[in-house]
Amino acid sequence: MRHKHSNRILGRNSHNRKQLMQNLTSSLLRHGAIVTTEAKAKELRKHVEPLITRAKLEMTLANRRLLTSRLLHKEDLDTLAEIAKANSKRAGGYLRLTHLPVTRADSAPQMRVELIDKN
């Protein structure tokens, strides 16, 4: 039974899931928007929004280390700080998920994930 399991497995083991989320996060921060499957997009939202909320706090050494441990590249930390500064008045909901048509190959539902206030 699957009681109280909150994360999606996405057909991967835990290490590959972590790497997938880090790669998607890095792509989202670098490009501002990405297209991925619906399940990955919904799981990415649960991964990125707490990072932006944490980046809105004072950038202490502990916060900086925690954010760099969750990001793939150290350069993404500066981008995350800019996004947090642009969203300083927003209480949450930093990402917009938009449904796209399904793929022809496997009929997988697609979504576009984009940052709300990307400067």
N, C-alpha and C positions, 0 to 999 in steps of 0.2 A: 504494500500500500504506500501511497505517496502523501501521507499526511504531513502538513507543515513544511513542505519543501517549497521554497519560494523561487528558486532560480530555474531557468530553462537549461536543459542539458545541451541542446543544439547538436546532438550527435557527436560529441567530443568528450574526451576525458578532461579532468579539471585543469591540467596544465595548458592544454590547447585552448580551452575556453578562456582562460586568463590572457593568453597571448592574443587571441582573437579580439577580445575587448580592448586590449591595449592598442592593437593595430587600428581598430575602428575609431577609437578615441583620438589617436594621433592623426588619422586622416581627416576626421571631423574638425579638429582644431586647426589643421593646416589649410584646408580648403573651404571651411565654412559650411559645407553641405556634402552629403554622400547619399548614394542610393544603395540599399541593401534589402534583405528579406524582412518581412514583418516581424518575425520572432527575434531576429538579431537587433532590429531597430528598437523594439520594446525593451529588450535587455540592455541595450546601450544607454537608453534613457536612465535606467536605474544605476548605471555606472558613472555617467558624466555629470548629472545634475548635482550629486553630493560633492564632486570635485570642484565645481564652480562655486557652490555654497561655501566650501572650505577656503577657497581662494579669496572670497570676499572678506574673510576675517583678517586680522592683523597677521602679516607674514613673518611669524616667528620662525626660529630654527626648526622647531618640531613640525610646524605646518609645512614648511618648505620640504623637509625630508619626507613627510608623509605623501605630499603631492608628487615628488619626484619618484618615489617608490611605485606609485600607481600609473605613472606615465612612461611611455617607451623612450622618448627623447627628452633631454634636458631643455632643449629649445622650446618645447611645448609649454613649459612653465611660464615663460614670458607671455605667450599667446593667451594662456589661461588667465593670467593676471589682468591682461587688457580686457578680456571678455568679462571678468568679474567686475572690473571698474565700470564698464559700460552698463552692466546690469545691477549696479549698486542699489537702485531704488526698487528693483523687482524682488518680490518675496519668493519666487520659485517659477518653474515652468520656463526654463531657459531654452528648451528645444521645441521645434515644431516638427511633427510627424505628419506627412501627407501621403495618402494612398496613391499608388500608381497602378497601371494595368499589370496583370499577371504576365510572367514570362511565357513565351511560346514553347520553350523546351520542356519544362516540367510543371507549368501552371503554378509556380510559386508566387504568392502575393508579395509585391514589392512595395517599399516605402521610401520616401525621400526624407532624410533627417537633416535639419538645418538649424543653425543657431539663430535665435530671435534677433538680438542686437549685436551684430558683428560689425565692428568699425574697422 
